[in-house]
């Protein structure tokens, strides 16, 4: 599928505010309602738009500590990798989970209530998985752009 300038405007506008109504979006991008609606449907059908989400206030939800956790495995055997991935995916604290290339094997983005909750997660959940060689945690001080 070819994406033109108008499609990019639609995508950026929806990325900023997925609750925009068709009329508002049409006005913003300079089209009438019907072509705007058809473009959105085309972008959804093609899989470029995969869904719509709400931005949440984690502090108000009791998830005030945000952590980037880098994990290196001690070995790269297929069964060890599969076991690690299948286990980590199940943890509700893990919001995003990436297998990456480089000196680190995985990056996990974790949301917990506070440092004590993260310590509990690290000690009683993550560190119990066999095959972990190293874990490094970095704590978000302030978010400047999402």
Secondary structure, 3 states (H helix, E strand, C coil): CCCCHHHHHHHHHHHHCCCCCHHHHHHHHCCCHHHHHHHHHHHHHHCCCCCCCCCCCCCCCCCCEEEEEEEEECCCCHHHHHHHHHHHHCCCCEEEEEECCCCCCEEEEEEECCHHHHHHHHHHCHHHCCCEEEEEEEECCCCCCC
